[in-house]
């Protein structure tokens, strides 16, 4: 039985989240996030700069290690 596109997307998202939650790399995820470039920039130039920075961050996630694997969201 084939999965619907929505179900396939849901499973992909869950796998990505679980893979990150179970990661054991050497870097902390807190060191990768650069909030000034994620949402607060509004010109095309600064948005493009933010996109480039986010791409670099994305590539570094292969080396992230999560210490707290609990499912409780602490904001």
DSSP file (Angstrom, degrees, kcal/mol; ACC not computed):
  #  RESIDUE AA STRUCTURE BP1 BP2  ACC     N-H-->O    O-->H-N    N-H-->O    O-->H-N    TCO  KAPPA ALPHA  PHI   PSI    X-CA   Y-CA   Z-CA
    1    1 A X              0   0    0      0, 0.0     2,-0.2     0, 0.0     0, 0.0   0.000 360.0 360.0 360.0 126.2    0.0    0.0    0.0
    2    2 A X        -     0   0    0      1,-0.1     2,-0.3     0, 0.0     0, 0.0  -0.486 360.0-123.2 -77.6 144.7    1.5    3.3   -1.1
    3    3 A X        -     0   0    0     -2,-0.2    -1,-0.1     1,-0.1     2,-0.0  -0.617  25.5-112.4 -85.9 146.9    1.7    6.2    1.4
    4    4 A X     >  -     0   0    0     -2,-0.3     4,-2.6     1,-0.1     5,-0.2  -0.360  30.1-110.0 -69.1 157.4    0.0    9.5    0.7
    5    5 A X  H  > S+     0   0    0      1,-0.2     4,-2.3     2,-0.2     5,-0.2   0.884 120.2  52.0 -57.0 -38.4    2.4   12.5    0.1
    6    6 A X  H  > S+     0   0    0      2,-0.2     4,-2.5     1,-0.2    -1,-0.2   0.926 110.5  46.8 -64.2 -44.6    1.2   14.0    3.5
    7    7 A X  H  > S+     0   0    0      2,-0.2     4,-2.4     1,-0.2    -2,-0.2   0.895 112.0  50.9 -65.0 -40.3    2.0   10.7    5.4
    8    8 A X  H  X S+     0   0    0     -4,-2.6     4,-2.2     2,-0.2    -1,-0.2   0.910 111.0  48.9 -62.5 -41.9    5.4   10.4    3.6
    9    9 A X  H  X S+     0   0    0     -4,-2.3     4,-2.4    -5,-0.2    -2,-0.2   0.906 110.2  51.2 -63.6 -42.8    6.2   14.0    4.6
   10   10 A X  H  X S+     0   0    0     -4,-2.5     4,-2.4     1,-0.2    -2,-0.2   0.923 111.1  47.8 -60.3 -45.3    5.1   13.3    8.2
   11   11 A X  H  X S+     0   0    0     -4,-2.4     4,-2.5     2,-0.2    -1,-0.2   0.887 110.4  51.9 -65.1 -38.9    7.3   10.3    8.5
   12   12 A X  H  X S+     0   0    0     -4,-2.2     4,-2.3     2,-0.2    -1,-0.2   0.926 110.7  48.0 -62.3 -44.7   10.3   12.1    7.0
   13   13 A X  H  X S+     0   0    0     -4,-2.4     4,-2.5     1,-0.2    -2,-0.2   0.919 111.8  49.5 -62.5 -44.7    9.9   14.9    9.5
   14   14 A X  H  X S+     0   0    0     -4,-2.4     4,-2.7     1,-0.2     5,-0.2   0.903 110.5  50.6 -62.5 -41.4    9.6   12.4   12.4
   15   15 A X  H  X S+     0   0    0     -4,-2.5     4,-2.8     2,-0.2    -1,-0.2   0.922 110.8  48.8 -62.9 -43.5   12.7   10.6   11.2
   16   16 A X  H  X S+     0   0    0     -4,-2.3     4,-2.2     2,-0.2    -2,-0.2   0.935 113.5  46.3 -61.8 -46.0   14.7   13.8   11.0
   17   17 A X  H  X S+     0   0    0     -4,-2.5     4,-2.7     1,-0.2    -2,-0.2   0.920 114.6  46.9 -63.3 -43.7   13.6   14.9   14.5
   18   18 A X  H  X S+     0   0    0     -4,-2.7     4,-2.0     2,-0.2    -1,-0.2   0.900 109.9  53.3 -66.9 -39.5   14.3   11.5   16.0
   19   19 A X  H  < S+     0   0    0     -4,-2.8     4,-0.3    -5,-0.2    -1,-0.2   0.910 113.0  44.5 -61.1 -41.0   17.7   11.3   14.3
   20   20 A X  H >< S+     0   0    0     -4,-2.2     3,-1.2     1,-0.2    46,-0.2   0.912 111.4  52.9 -69.1 -41.1   18.7   14.7   15.7
   21   21 A X  H 3< S+     0   0    0     -4,-2.7    -1,-0.2     1,-0.3    -2,-0.2   0.835 114.6  42.5 -62.4 -32.1   17.3   13.8   19.2
   22   22 A X  T 3< S+     0   0    0     -4,-2.0    -1,-0.3    -5,-0.2    -2,-0.2   0.386  88.3 125.9 -94.8   2.8   19.4   10.7   19.2
   23   23 A X    <   -     0   0    0     -3,-1.2    43,-1.6    -4,-0.3    42,-0.1  -0.200  39.4-169.7 -65.2 153.9   22.6   12.3   17.8
   24   24 A X  B     +A   65   0A   0     41,-0.2    41,-0.3    40,-0.1    -1,-0.1  -0.048  33.1 139.2-136.0  33.7   25.8   12.0   19.7
   25   25 A X        -     0   0    0     39,-2.4    39,-0.2    36,-0.2    38,-0.1  -0.043  61.8-109.6 -70.9-179.6   28.2   14.4   17.9
   26   26 A X  S    S+     0   0    0     37,-0.3     2,-0.3    38,-0.1    38,-0.2   0.661  89.0  81.1 -90.1 -17.8   30.7   16.7   19.6
   27   27 A X  B    S-b   64   0B   0     36,-2.9    38,-3.3    33,-0.2     2,-0.3  -0.640  74.6-127.0 -93.8 147.5   29.0   20.0   19.0
   28   28 A X    >   -     0   0    0     -2,-0.3     3,-1.1    36,-0.2     4,-0.5  -0.710  15.6-131.9 -86.4 141.4   26.1   21.5   21.0
   29   29 A X  G >> S+     0   0    0     36,-0.4     3,-1.1    -2,-0.3     4,-0.9   0.803 105.3  66.6 -63.1 -26.7   23.1   22.6   19.0
   30   30 A X  G 34 S+     0   0    0      1,-0.3    -1,-0.2     2,-0.2     3,-0.2   0.798  95.1  57.3 -64.3 -28.1   23.2   25.9   20.9
   31   31 A X  G <4 S+     0   0    0     -3,-1.1    -1,-0.3     1,-0.2    -2,-0.2   0.686 104.4  52.7 -75.6 -17.2   26.5   26.8   19.3
   32   32 A X  T <4 S+     0   0    0     -3,-1.1     2,-0.3    -4,-0.5    -1,-0.2   0.746  85.9  92.4 -89.8 -25.1   25.0   26.5   15.8
   33   33 A X     <  -     0   0    0     -4,-0.9     2,-0.5    -3,-0.2    21,-0.0  -0.558  46.9-176.1 -83.5 130.5   22.0   28.8   16.0
   34   34 A X    >   -     0   0    0     -2,-0.3     3,-1.6     1,-0.1     4,-0.5  -0.794   1.2-177.0-123.9  85.8   22.4   32.4   15.0
   35   35 A X  G >>>S+     0   0    0     -2,-0.5     3,-1.4     1,-0.3     4,-1.0   0.797  73.5  68.6 -59.7 -34.3   19.1   34.1   15.7
   36   36 A X  G 345S+     0   0    0      1,-0.3    -1,-0.3     2,-0.2     5,-0.1   0.798 107.4  41.5 -58.7 -23.2   20.1   37.6   14.3
   37   37 A X  G <45S+     0   0    0     -3,-1.6    -1,-0.3     3,-0.1    -2,-0.2   0.500 102.9  69.4 -99.3  -4.2   20.1   36.1   10.9
   38   38 A X  T <45S-     0   0    0     -3,-1.4    -2,-0.2    -4,-0.5    -3,-0.1   0.926 120.8 -16.1 -85.0 -43.4   17.1   33.9   11.1
   39   39 A X  T  <5S+     0   0    0     -4,-1.0    -3,-0.1    11,-0.0    -2,-0.1   0.598 116.8  71.7-135.2 -20.8   14.1   36.2   11.2
   40   40 A X  S   <S+     0   0    0     -5,-0.6     2,-0.3    -4,-0.1    -3,-0.1   0.603  74.6  92.4 -87.2  -9.1   14.9   39.8   12.1
   41   41 A X        +     0   0    0     -5,-0.1    -4,-0.0     1,-0.1    -5,-0.0  -0.665  44.6 174.7 -87.5 139.0   16.7   40.8    8.8
   42   42 A X        +     0   0    0     -2,-0.3     2,-0.2     5,-0.0    -1,-0.1   0.622  45.4  86.7-123.2 -15.7   14.4   42.4    6.2
   43   43 A X  S  > S-     0   0    0      1,-0.1     4,-2.6     4,-0.0     5,-0.2  -0.518  80.8-117.6 -83.7 158.7   16.4   43.6    3.2
   44   44 A X  H  > S+     0   0    0      1,-0.2     4,-2.6     2,-0.2     5,-0.2   0.891 114.7  53.6 -60.9 -38.8   17.2   41.2    0.3
   45   45 A X  H  > S+     0   0    0      1,-0.2     4,-2.0     2,-0.2    -1,-0.2   0.932 112.7  41.4 -62.5 -47.0   20.9   41.5    1.0
   46   46 A X  H  > S+     0   0    0      2,-0.2     4,-2.3     1,-0.2    -1,-0.2   0.841 113.6  53.6 -73.8 -30.9   20.6   40.6    4.7
   47   47 A X  H  X S+     0   0    0     -4,-2.6     4,-2.4     2,-0.2    -2,-0.2   0.919 109.5  48.7 -64.9 -42.7   18.1   37.8    3.9
   48   48 A X  H  X S+     0   0    0     -4,-2.6     4,-2.1     2,-0.2    -2,-0.2   0.902 111.0  50.5 -62.3 -40.8   20.5   36.3    1.4
   49   49 A X  H  X S+     0   0    0     -4,-2.0     4,-2.1     1,-0.2    -1,-0.2   0.911 110.3  50.1 -62.5 -42.3   23.3   36.6    4.0
   50   50 A X  H  X S+     0   0    0     -4,-2.3     4,-2.6     1,-0.2    -2,-0.2   0.890 107.7  53.3 -63.4 -39.8   21.0   34.8    6.5
   51   51 A X  H  X S+     0   0    0     -4,-2.4     4,-2.1     2,-0.2    -1,-0.2   0.919 109.0  49.4 -60.9 -44.1   20.2   32.0    4.0
   52   52 A X  H  X S+     0   0    0     -4,-2.1     4,-1.8     1,-0.2    -1,-0.2   0.905 111.8  48.3 -62.8 -41.4   23.9   31.4    3.5
   53   53 A X  H  X S+     0   0    0     -4,-2.1     4,-2.3     1,-0.2    -2,-0.2   0.905 110.3  51.4 -65.7 -40.5   24.5   31.3    7.3
   54   54 A X  H  X S+     0   0    0     -4,-2.6     4,-2.7     1,-0.2    -2,-0.2   0.866 107.2  53.9 -65.2 -35.3   21.6   28.9    7.8
   55   55 A X  H  X S+     0   0    0     -4,-2.1     4,-1.9     2,-0.2    -1,-0.2   0.903 108.9  48.6 -63.8 -40.4   23.0   26.6    5.0
   56   56 A X  H  X S+     0   0    0     -4,-1.8     4,-1.1     2,-0.2    -2,-0.2   0.911 111.9  49.3 -64.5 -41.5   26.3   26.5    6.9
   57   57 A X  H >X S+     0   0    0     -4,-2.3     4,-0.7     1,-0.2     3,-0.6   0.923 107.8  54.4 -62.1 -44.6   24.5   25.7   10.1
   58   58 A X  H >< S+     0   0    0     -4,-2.7     3,-1.1     1,-0.3     4,-0.2   0.895 105.9  52.4 -57.6 -42.2   22.5   22.9    8.4
   59   59 A X  H >< S+     0   0    0     -4,-1.9     3,-0.8     1,-0.2    -1,-0.3   0.796 105.3  56.4 -64.6 -28.2   25.8   21.3    7.2
   60   60 A X  H X< S+     0   0    0     -4,-1.1     3,-2.0    -3,-0.6    -1,-0.2   0.610  82.3  85.8 -80.3 -12.3   27.1   21.3   10.8
   61   61 A X  G X< S+     0   0    0     -3,-1.1     3,-1.4    -4,-0.7    -1,-0.2   0.689  72.7  74.0 -66.2 -16.6   24.2   19.4   12.2
   62   62 A X  G <  S+     0   0    0     -3,-0.8    -1,-0.3     1,-0.3    -2,-0.1   0.741 100.5  45.4 -64.3 -20.6   25.9   16.1   11.3
   63   63 A X  G <  S+     0   0    0     -3,-2.0   -36,-2.9   -38,-0.1   -37,-0.3   0.174  86.1 121.7-109.2  16.9   28.2   16.8   14.2
   64   64 A X  B <   -b   27   0B   0     -3,-1.4   -39,-2.4   -38,-0.2     2,-0.5  -0.584  43.6-161.0 -81.4 141.3   25.6   17.8   16.8
   65   65 A X  B     -A   24   0A   0    -38,-3.3     2,-0.6   -41,-0.3   -36,-0.4  -0.990   4.4-153.4-122.5 126.1   25.3   15.9   20.0
   66   66 A X        -     0   0    0    -43,-1.6     3,-0.1    -2,-0.5   -38,-0.1  -0.866  12.0-178.4-100.4 124.0   22.2   16.1   22.1
   67   67 A X  S    S+     0   0    0     -2,-0.6     2,-0.8     1,-0.2    -1,-0.2   0.854  73.0  56.1 -88.1 -39.2   22.7   15.4   25.8
   68   68 A X        +     0   0    0      1,-0.1    -1,-0.2     2,-0.1     0, 0.0  -0.842  58.2 173.0 -99.7 106.6   19.1   15.7   27.0
   69   69 A X        +     0   0    0     -2,-0.8    -1,-0.1    -3,-0.1   -48,-0.0   0.237  34.3 126.9 -98.1  12.9   16.9   13.2   25.1
   70   70 A X        -     0   0    0      1,-0.1    -2,-0.1     2,-0.1     0, 0.0  -0.267  64.3-130.0 -66.9 159.9   13.8   13.8   27.0
   71   71 A X  S    S+     0   0    0      2,-0.1     2,-0.5     0, 0.0    -1,-0.1   0.201  71.7 113.6 -96.8  15.1   10.6   14.7   25.1
   72   72 A X        -     0   0    0      2,-0.0     2,-0.5     1,-0.0    -2,-0.1  -0.785  63.4-137.0 -92.5 126.5    9.8   17.7   27.3
   73   73 A X        -     0   0    0     -2,-0.5     2,-0.6     2,-0.0    -2,-0.1  -0.717  18.5-169.1 -84.7 123.1   10.0   21.1   25.6
   74   74 A X              0   0    0     -2,-0.5    -2,-0.0     1,-0.1    -1,-0.0  -0.910 360.0 360.0-116.9 104.5   11.7   23.6   27.8
   75   75 A X              0   0    0     -2,-0.6    -1,-0.1     0, 0.0    -2,-0.0   0.450 360.0 360.0 -98.8 360.0   11.4   27.2   26.4
